[in-house]
Every structure is written in C-alpha cells, then in structure tokens.
C-alpha cells in the first residue's frame, strides 16, 4: 500500500508540476508550495508512529535500566515501595503529575531530593529521598521519570500526553537550585488527604473489657495460694491497704509524710513530669520534650470528658493521691481507699497508650499456632497463671520469679519504673534487660553482643532518649537501632502494640515453620513489615536476605530438635527411661507426666525427670530458643559456638548416646535403691530351691565326696 500511495503521489506531483510550468505564475507556485507542504506533512505523520514507538521503547528501556540500578532498592521492582518506609510509585506518580504544578514538583523531587513527612493515601512516610541531579544527566533523568510514568499501568492514569517529561522540562527545573525541604513545600496540597480521625477510645469500654478478660488466679486457682508479695505483682486481685495508719489523709499529708519516710520515692516523683507539669508547658517548641505538651493536652481533654477537670481547666499536678487514691481527690481514707496502681489507673489518664497495649490481645494466628493474643505483654499474666507447671510448684517464693516479669498485664511500671515513670528510660535497651535475658529468652545478651548493641554501648552517650521514637534518628542522634525503635515501629508509626510483626513468636515450632516455608500470606506480610522496619538503616535487599538466612538456620535447628524429640518420646513409650517403672513419681497437680516436658525444668523427684529428659528439656526450651534469638538479633556467637547450633548438637549427641545405651542394656528387672531386701530374698529363695531339688542333692553329694577324697589323700 505504501509503494502504491507513493507512486500515485509521484504522478500527481508530476502533473501539478507541469501545470505550474505552463502557467509559470508566482501565484500558482505559491499555491502549489502550500499544498505540497500540507500533503507532505500529512504523509509524514502517517508514517511517524512506527518511528515514535521504536523511540519510545528505547527510552523506556533506558529508564528501566536507571530505575533498576538506583531506585529499586527503595521503591521495589514492582513500584509498590515499602509500607511506612518508602512510598509507592504505582498510582501515586500519576496523581502527582495530574495535580497543579505536579509535573514540576516530580522533577524537583528527583533533582534535589525530599526531606520531611509526606502522606500517600492514609499512610505517612517519615523518611527522606536523596537528590539525583548530580548523579544523572538530563537525558537519564527524563528517561527514568518517563519510565515510572509509563510502568505498572501508570500511563493509563495520566490526564494528558503532556505529562511526560522532556529535556527542556529538566533543564528548566535544574536552574532553580532548591533544597530538599524547599521541595517539600512545593508538594501539591491535594496529595495529602486528611487522616481519617481515629475513633476516640472509650475509656469505660476499655476498662470493662480489661476487667472481663483479666484471669485473676487463672484456670488452676485451686492448686495455689498467693504469698504476701503477690499483691505487688497483681494488685488488682491481691492488694489490700496497710492498717498501720487509720483515717483520712490529705493530698499535702501524703507529700509531707513520704518526703521523710520514703525520700527516694519522693525525690524520684519530684523530678518527674508528674511532679512538675508547669515545666512541660513552658518548654520551647525546639526542646526534645516539647511533644509532651501535646500529650499533656491529650490527658487534660480526657479528664475534661470524665468531669474530673472543668472545661478549659488545666491539670495542676499528679501526686500520690491521684494514683494511689483517685484522680483529683483531696482526701482519702488511708486504711480503706489506698490502692496499688495498675493498668487501669495509668490508663485512666493515658487512654491512647492503654488502648494500644490492650490491642495486643486481638492478635489471631492463622492456624491457631498460638492462642489469641499470645504471646504478648497484654496477656503475660494470663500466660503465667494458666501454666500448669507454675501453678503446680509448691515453692511459691521461687515461682514469683516468673511473676516479676509476667506482670505487665497488671501494671505499667515494668518499663518506665516508679516513681519517675520516664519514657526516656523505657526507650533505653537497659530497661528491657530485667526480663529479656537468660537461658530461654536471651534477647538482651544477643543485642549487646551484636553490632547494634556495640554501637549503643560505644555511642549512646551522645543519643537523646528524650526524643520520641519517630524522631530517634533524625533528631535523637541514634546511630543504631534499639529494642524500642524496632519493636514499637509498624509502618512508620510507633505504639505500645509490640506484636504486629511477630512471626516466630516466643519459640520456634514446626507449625510456625510450615507457615513460613510455605510463604503463607500472614507470615509473608509480617516478613515484609520487618523488611520495612530494617530498611530505615539497611537496604531492603539486605534485610530480606538476612531474614531468609535466619529462617533457614531456624529450620535447621528445628530439624535437630524434632529428631531428638522422637527419640525421647519413643524411650518414654517403651518404658526404657531410667527408673520409669520403679521410681518415677507423678508431678504435682494440675501438671501431668510427659517426657522432656516444661515442668521438668522446675520440679524433680526420684527419676522424674531422668537425665536424658532433662537434656531434651534444656534443648528445646533453652538452646533452640537461643539459636533463634541469636540469629534474629545478629549475634554471631549466639547461634554458632557459644550458644545455639553448637550446643544443640551437643545435646543431640548426648541424647543419641543415651538412647543407644538404654536400648542395648540387658532387659533386667529394674530395682529402685530401696529394693535391696527383696533382691536378697529372691536370691535366698533361689538357693533353697536349688538345694531342695534332685539336681541340688547330686551337686552337694558330689562336692562332699570330692572334698572327703581329697582329705584322705592328704592323710
């Protein structure tokens, strides 16, 4: 068709040329030139698409190469970004260029970078983007921008073809010389839709649900009685006011008395925010603690709604009587009204934090790998008292070692201790160390021996823990992560719900391993959530590879543990454990006997547990967990030599040796140490039986005759 069209065009051209030659007038030439110009333009336009598509494809490939080399680490190959860390380009980039001055803003972001919080849909991002103007030339910048405008379905969402970027567009914006913060100011306002206001938490509903779900003494209440110290770990159920002081005391009486009687308590309170609210109100906006002014206003708003403060009335102080009596009280009866503060006490003012903490109990595992809400601070007391091994312990003084950590469900001072109640203290890794240490949860030791912990020990004197976690790096000077900065964070927000990224939970199990191996969505999403958190300091690729490596190491450890478990269970089933048939008392109720069980770490009698069972209990409850914690906290010795893998294999070797010994042992009746008399009796009976038999008579006669013959020879 093209050659035919060209041939006709040639004939027409010749014909018209002859007409012009015949007329040879200036007017005719002008008309012909104009006609030819228009016709040629139309013809060229008809042929152009093949050339444009080829050019566009080359630009797309060049842009894709730039993107893959420099942008994919944050925004991902899919253009989806990482929730809470790096915004998506899918859908968002068309929204930018379709906005007023959006095209210029997009170019400026890539040229100069961006510094400060932005919002994409309802998600906030607090990170920063570097400028690429000094890295790439104008052509490369145009290519990569046009690539993201075309990829992932973005092209179909553009309002106009004019949305694409030309070299002239780049050159024009390059002349501006903007700072990253100045670029932020140019962001089109329509891109930041207002946050949907979260429903204000209903305090009465929170308290009602808390009270209804609190376990008290737990499901094994009939098997244990609280010792006096229990009132401090669970004041809700066990605290009673002292009777040494009778009658009413006033707000000022409390302060005057405790200044003398317990000066340590008084001075801790006096230096706290509770003791000097006015100092918070006077803080300049640039002070790291200035955010507390907003927190104070939040508390006052809550107290207004409760009728404790009048409208627009400010809270003057938070002293002894407010927490140990009732908020705003002027007098209480010391021997009747005094109570030990619990979660509800703190939550009555700090409603948002109370709600965040309680939200942990809503977590549901996909296949009931753990009960709802477990494991978490919100139900740690429930986990404690509902454990048969704990309730069965007759040594109640020893058992409270569990209570001293498993009381976060009851109180808030496990992290920000009384009477300073310092948020800065709670942000410091040392505050976590009291509970998160030891043979079955050695997170603190692993953190401190990781490079994260080494940097903390070497440099944290220059960090500002008064800064809220969201500003820890930019304003607080953190040069490494802390327990709180990792575990409180979720999609760029920080809260008291610490379980939204939980994957392996307290200890690895085959059920959890299956979900992770199969890349089930629940587990995959949480892996992506962790990658997002780690990407604040690491590349997303590094974080993803580390988690893959850690998961594989845990799979390897579980394989060793499960093989050992089968051996222990088989020995128990076959009755081959030492003393199993003769010297194995049952554990105290409500615990029930089982091989290598948790209770065998805290109770022993006779041959329960046997040595090999105790080895296995240490293996699964100590060493496997240390293997997991060591890897996840990046302490190399924590999962190779000092703990973890090397020790797992040591336990495995001991279990296999013991299995061989017990199974190769002659099948004799097993006697306990108290069975010597019955053993002697059986031997005596055997002897008389032999003597009384005909064989015995012959044997004795033969021996007697031989002895007599020998005697005669000597004579």
Residue, then its C-alpha position, 0 to 999 in steps of 0.5 A: x500500500x505504501x509503494x502504491x500511495x507513493x507512486x500515485x503521489x509521484x504522478x500527481x506531483x508530476x502533473x501539478x508540476x507541469x501545470x505550474x510550468x505552463x502557467x509559470x505564475x508566482x501565484x500558482x507556485x505559491x499555491x502549489x508550495x502550500x499544498x505540497x507542504x500540507x500533503x507532505x506533512x500529512x504523509x509524514x505523520x502517517x508514517x511517524x508512529x512506527x518511528x515514535x514507538x521504536x523511540x519510545x521503547x528505547x527510552x523506556x528501556x533506558x529508564x528501566x535500566x536507571x530505575x533498576x540500578x538506583x531506585x529499586x532498592x527503595x521503591x521495589x521492582x514492582x513500584x509498590x515501595x515499602x509500607x511506612x518506609x518508602x512510598x509507592x510509585x504505582x498510582x501515586x506518580x500519576x496523581x502527582x503529575x495530574x495535580x497543579x504544578x505536579x509535573x514540576x514538583x516530580x522533577x524537583x523531587x528527583x533533582x534535589x531530593x525530599x526531606x520531611x513527612x509526606x502522606x500517600x493515601x492514609x499512610x505517612x512516610x517519615x523518611x527522606x529521598x536523596x537528590x539525583x541531579x548530580x548523579x544523572x544527566x538530563x537525558x537519564x533523568x527524563x528517561x527514568x521519570x518517563x519510565x515510572x510514568x509509563x510502568x505498572x499501568x501508570x500511563x493509563x492514569x495520566x490526564x494528558x500526553x503532556x505529562x511526560x517529561x522532556x529535556x527542556x522540562x529538566x533543564x528548566x527545573x535544574x536552574x532553580x537550585x532548591x533544597x530538599x525541604x524547599x521541595x517539600x513545600x512545593x508538594x501539591x496540597x491535594x496529595x495529602x488527604x486528611x487522616x481519617x480521625x481515629x475513633x476516640x477510645x472509650x475509656x469505660x469500654x476499655x476498662x470493662x473489657x480489661x476487667x472481663x478478660x483479666x484471669x485473676x488466679x487463672x484456670x488452676x486457682x485451686x492448686x495455689x495460694x498467693x504469698x504476701x508479695x503477690x499483691x505487688x505483682x497483681x494488685x488488682x486481685x491481691x492488694x489490700x491497704x496497710x492498717x498501720x495508719x487509720x483515717x483520712x489523709x490529705x493530698x499535702x499529708x501524703x507529700x509531707x509524710x513520704x518526703x521523710x519516710x520514703x525520700x527516694x520515692x519522693x525525690x524520684x516523683x519530684x523530678x518527674x513530669x508528674x511532679x512538675x507539669x508547669x515545666x512541660x508547658x513552658x518548654x520551647x517548641x525546639x526542646x526534645x520534650x516539647x511533644x509532651x505538651x501535646x500529650x499533656x493536652x491529650x490527658x487534660x481533654x480526657x479528664x475534661x470528658x470524665x468531669x474530673x477537670x472543668x472545661x478549659x481547666x488545666x491539670x495542676x499536678x499528679x501526686x500520690x493521691x491521684x494514683x494511689x487514691x483517685x484522680x483529683x481527690x483531696x482526701x482519702x481514707x488511708x486504711x480503706x481507699x489506698x490502692x496499688x496502681x495498675x493498668x487501669x489507673x495509668x490508663x485512666x489518664x493515658x487512654x491512647x497508650x492503654x488502648x494500644x497495649x490492650x490491642x495486643x490481645x486481638x492478635x489471631x494466628x492463622x492456624x491457631x499456632x498460638x492462642x489469641x493474643x499470645x504471646x504478648x505483654x497484654x496477656x503475660x499474666x494470663x500466660x503465667x497463671x494458666x501454666x500448669x507447671x507454675x501453678x503446680x510448684x509448691x515453692x511459691x517464693x521461687x515461682x514469683x520469679x516468673x511473676x516479676x516479669x509476667x506482670x505487665x498485664x497488671x501494671x505499667x511500671x515494668x518499663x518506665x519504673x516508679x516513681x519517675x515513670x520516664x519514657x526516656x528510660x523505657x526507650x533505653x535497651x537497659x530497661x528491657x534487660x530485667x526480663x529479656x535475658x537468660x537461658x530461654x529468652x536471651x534477647x538482651x545478651x544477643x543485642x549487646x553482643x551484636x553490632x547494634x548493641x556495640x554501637x549503643x554501648x560505644x555511642x549512646x552517650x551522645x543519643x537523646x532518649x528524650x526524643x520520641x521514637x519517630x524522631x530517634x534518628x533524625x533528631x535523637x542522634x541514634x546511630x543504631x537501632x534499639x529494642x524500642x525503635x524496632x519493636x514499637x515501629x509498624x509502618x512508620x508509626x510507633x505504639x505500645x502494640x509490640x506484636x504486629x510483626x511477630x512471626x516466630x513468636x516466643x519459640x520456634x515450632x514446626x507449625x510456625x515453620x510450615x507457615x513460613x516455608x510455605x510463604x503463607x500470606x500472614x507470615x509473608x506480610x509480617x516478613x515484609x513489615x520487618x523488611x520495612x522496619x530494617x530498611x530505615x538503616x539497611x537496604x531492603x535487599x539486605x534485610x530480606x536476605x538476612x531474614x531468609x538466612x535466619x529462617x533457614x538456620x531456624x529450620x535447621x535447628x528445628x530439624x535437630x530438635x524434632x529428631x531428638x524429640x522422637x527419640x525421647x518420646x519413643x524411650x518414654x513409650x517403651x518404658x526404657x527411661x531410667x527408673x520409669x517403672x520403679x521410681x518415677x513419681x507423678x508431678x504435682x497437680x494440675x501438671x501431668x507426666x510427659x517426657x522432656x516436658x516444661x515442668x521438668x525444668x522446675x520440679x524433680x523427684x526420684x527419676x522424674x525427670x531422668x537425665x536424658x529428659x532433662x537434656x531434651x528439656x534444656x534443648x528445646x526450651x533453652x538452646x533452640x530458643x537461643x539459636x533463634x534469638x541469636x540469629x534474629x538479633x545478629x549475634x554471631x556467637x549466639x547461634x554458632x559456638x557459644x550458644x545455639x547450633x553448637x550446643x544443640x548438637x551437643x545435646x543431640x549427641x548426648x541424647x543419641x548416646x543415651x538412647x543407644x545405651x538404654x536400648x542395648x542394656x540387658x532387659x533386667x528387672x529394674x530395682x529402685x535403691x530401696x529394693x535391696x531386701x527383696x533382691x536378697x530374698x529372691x536370691x535366698x529363695x533361689x538357693x533353697x530351691x536349688x538345694x531342695x531339688x534332685x539336681x541340688x542333692x547330686x551337686x552337694x553329694x558330689x562336692x562332699x565326696x570330692x572334698x572327703x577324697x581329697x582329705x584322705x589323700x592328704x592323710 
